[in-house]
């Protein structure tokens, strides 16, 4: 069974940067799609960024120009680079993996951006 585990969340001031890590028990290149979602208090979970097995990336409009998703140097890691953070980026960030038609979610990591 595939497992995905997030790390790297925390408290940061607006305008600063933070890096989130998603570790997967499978090689990322063999996972059909990996993504970062986030859920703010009282809101629905939303897609932030994704990367497919062929390396194609996508970002939501709300984070374009500020966030970057990439595969890490370690073959089973996906990173989310978050720059110019805003208070509205405050949320629990979840790692997601689609592998052999099954969806896998991490438990989430909290990112809090103070103004």
N, C-alpha and C positions, 0 to 999 in steps of 0.2 A: 504494500500500500504506500502511495506517495504521501509524503508529508512536506508542508511548507511552513517555515518559521520566520517571523519577522524579528528584527532588532534595529536599534538605532534611534528610537523615538525619544522625546524629551521636551523640555521647556526651552524656548528660544525667543529672543526679542525680534520684533518686526524688522524686516530688512536683512536679517542674518540668514545663514544657510544651515542646512541639516542634511544628513545622508542616511537613508534607510536601506537596510539589507534584507533580502529574502533568500534564505537558504533552502534548497530543495533536495530531497533525497534521491532525485533522478537528475541526470545530466540535463541542464537547461536546454541544450540544443535538441534534445529528443522530446521535449515537452511542446505540444502543439502551440500553446499560447500561455504566456505568463503575464500577469498584470498586477497593478496596484489599484485598489479601490479605497475610498475613504467614506466615513460616515460621521457627520457632525451631529451634535446633540439635537434631537427632535427632527432630524432630516433623514431622507432616504440615502442608502448607500449609492455612491456614484463612482463611475470609472474615472481614474486619473490618468493612467498611462498603461500601455501594453507593448509587449514584444513577442513576435511569433518565432517559430522554430527556424525560419529562414532569415531572421534578423530584422524584419520589418517592424518599425516602431510607430506608435501613435500616441498623441497627447490630447487631453481634453482642452477646449478653448480657454478654460479658466486658468490653466497652468502653462500654456504655450509661451515660450520665451523665458520661463522661469525654472521649469522642471525638466529633467532629462532622465530617461530610463535607459539602462544599458546592462549588458551581461558583464559580470565581474571577471577578473582574471582567473578566479577559481571557477571551474566549469559548471558548478551547480549553484551559482549565486547570481541574483539579479539585483541591481542597485537602483535606487531612486534618488537622484540628486535634486535637492530642493533649494533654490536660491531666491533671494528677495522675498522672503516669506511674509505673509500678511496675516493679520488676526483671523481672517475668514478661512485660512488654511487649517485652522484648529480642527482636529478630528481624530478619530481612531483610523489608522491606516492598515488595510488588510492586504496581504499577498494572496494571489489567486493563481492556480495552475490548472490547465486543461490537458489531461494525459489519457490517451486511449479512450477518449469519449467520456471520461469521468472528471468531475470538478473537485478541486481540493482548495480548502481555505485555511489560512493561518488564523491564529487567535487574535491578531491585531496588536498594534503598538500605538500608543497615544502620542500625538504631536500637539503641543500647546504653544501658540504664538502670542506673546504679550505685546500690547501696544505701547 
